[in-house]
């Protein structure tokens, strides 16, 4: 740490305390509060070398809703908890959720330190550029940018398809003679994605209010499912739930089986960094974004853990649920709802709540994905960067970035018609690529922390800070001293463990259709980014550009 470390660590940016009074206020055009906030935020962005071109529509509550409704942890738990039952059993599912929850707290506490320093839409690749040694900053930043782009592209595509398949699952549950086809899932994928495009473009100004509304549905929907499930469903013995371990994957030890089964819970927390990429559209992002992300982890973690306990206690015989699961990919949660309520209608309503929230999560995912594309193109990191980086003057939305990521998603969806397994492996980028981008940023932050890489000025901030080649200055959110270093180390350890096991198949000797090809897909993104950098981007990309 720098020898300048002092009480200013937690608040070294001028006017932060004064500006915090406006944190909980939504952006109101023509208001004096908004005018002062805009001036402060524009100055902060200028110190990062960027011009303000997007409209700051998000305040604390709307960005909190955005974070919570992209995470949709309790909803994801109902759909994904079955993955951990085969590798881990009920005990493994419960304990791995706790492990993943606290691991994500560590990771995003570290990431929130970085977004507090440099709240830009670029997120990880910008932070890597500002933290890395100058000799390798450009290269590491470029690779991180592609990992972030690939991870978010996989997330928005998998979210849209999962939502579409849930619609087919509900149709199958209500009509046993209905046999869904792969092309039907793809068409529903398009419908969900087009809804997300509509919200993100034609009515983009309503996105913050939309996210606030979905936050209410997110909370009310939780109780609408939890109460009938625990009231009407069968109740398992507590000792059996907390002590039953299963190793259906045939692994050499229960520990390995536990780690493989943990990936379902890890996927339930994917998307936590979404608010990072909306920083340039958020009022006072250096304070508001860290608060919203950490609070969303509390809300989603508590709701997710409660829903997980309800599912494992009230599922009845899981083998029956798995065998009777409706839909193309199987959705045991729908069968469990039906057994609990003894009503197809009741189960359909409960499943529809999760499906609707899944579709709404796709809206936020498309917003974050398009901002990553737009920001990386703005810094000339993508092909056709001139077009992708354009912002619509009327809506102040990166329209072409939305079009590009949506087009890529639609093209990927054709893979699903031929092979759902191949499509799932393509979209598995959401864990491996995003975790890879976090890991690079966390390692470099630890490097800077332990080599006196930060200065903590007691007076005026420099004209340029927290970007390539500029001075590093802590933001308002910062874990000081040894506590920050210890958390940084814990973050790295967690990311390495989860990233490593995200490449493992669900069984020891998988058939081709059960193989996990995510290491191949992730490797392709990495190798492509390196080759593209050496052949072309090295001449164009110089890290985050300084805009004047």
C-alpha positions, 0 to 999 in steps of 0.5 A: 500500500502507498505510504499516503494511506490514511483516513482519506481512503474511504472518501478521497474524491472531492464532494463525495459526501455532498453528492451522496445526498442525491444517491437515492434520488432518481434522475429528474430532468430540469431539477437542480439536484439532477443538474448538480449530479450530472455536473459531478458525474460528467467531471468524474467521467472526464477524469477517466478520459471519457465524454458523457454521451448516454443519458443518466436515467438510473438512480439507486432504486432503479439500478438496484432493480436492474441488478436484482432482476438480472440475477433472479437467483431464487428463480434460477434456483428452482430451475437449476437445483436439480443439477446439484442433486445428481452430484452432491445430493440435497446436502451438497446443493444446500452447502454449495449454495452457501459456498457460492453465495459467500464466494460471490460476496468476496468477488464483487466486493473486490469488483466494486472497489474497481467500479468505484474507481472507474465507473465506465461501461467497459468495466473489466477491460478498462480496469485491467488497462489501468492496473496492468504494467504498461508493457502488457496493459494493452494486450491484457485489456484486449483479451479481457474485453473479448472475454467480457463480450463473449461471456455476456453474449452467452448470457443473453442467448442462454437466458432467451432460450431458457425462457422460450423452453419454459413456455414449451414446458408449461404447454407440455404440462397442460397437454400431455399429447403435445410434443415440442419441437426444437424449432419451436424453442428457437421461435420462442427464443426469437420472441423473447429476444425481440421483446428485449430489443423493443424495451431497449430501443423503442421505449428505452427511456422507460427501462429504469421504471420497467426495472423498478416494476420488475423488482416488485414482481421479483419480490412478490413472486417469491412469496407467491411460490414459496408459500404454496410450496411449503404449505401444500407440498410434502415435507422431508426430514431435516436430518435426511436433507442436510446429510444426504450426499449423492455421487451419481456422476461416478467421481472418485470422491464425494468432494469432487462430486460436490464441486461438479454439482456446485455449478448449478448454484454458480450459474444462479449468480451469473450476471452480478456485474450487469450494473457495472456496464450501466455505470455511465447511465447511473447517477453518482455511479461510484457510490450507487453501483457498489451499493446496489450490487452488494445489496442485490447479493443480499436480497437475492442470496436470502431469497435464493437460499430460502427457495432452495430449502423449500425445493429440497424439503418439498420436492418429494421423490426427485427421481419421479420429478426428473422422469416426469419433467415437461419440456425439451430439456426437462423442468422438474420444478414444474412437476414439483409445483404440480405435486404440491398444489395438486393442480395443473392450473396452480402449477402453471401460474407458479411456473409462469411467474418464473418464466415472466421474470426470466424474460424480463431478465433477458431485457436487462441482459441485452442492455448490459451486453449492448453496453459492453459491445458499445464501450469496447467498440468505442475504444476500437476493440471490435471489428466495425467499431465505427458503426457499433460505437454510434449512439442514437441522438434521439434516444441516447441508446447505442442502437447498433450495439443492440442490433449486433448482439441481437443478431449474433444471438439469433444466428446462434439460435440456429445451432439449437435446431440442430443440436441443443447440446452444442448450443448449451456449450456455446452459451456456457461462456457465461461462467467461464469467460466472465469469471476469467475477466474477473480473475484477471482484474482481481490478480492485477488489483492485488499486484497493485495493492502490494507494490505501492501502486496507488496514490491517495491525494489529500486535495485536488484529483489529477485531471486524468486518473484511473485509466491507461497510463494515469494515476490510480486513485481509490474511489469512495468504496474501498476496503483498506489495508490488510482486510482488502488484501485478504479479501482480494486473495480470497476472491482469486482463490474462489474464481480459480476453483469455480472456473476450473470446475466449470469445465468438468462434465456432469459424469466421469465417463461422458458420452458425446452428448453429455460432454462439457465443451465449454473449455473448447468454446472459451479457448476459442474466444481466447485464441481468436482474441489473441490472433485478432489482436496480433493480426489487426487490433494491435494497430488500432487498439490502445486500451481505453481512449482518451476522448477530448 
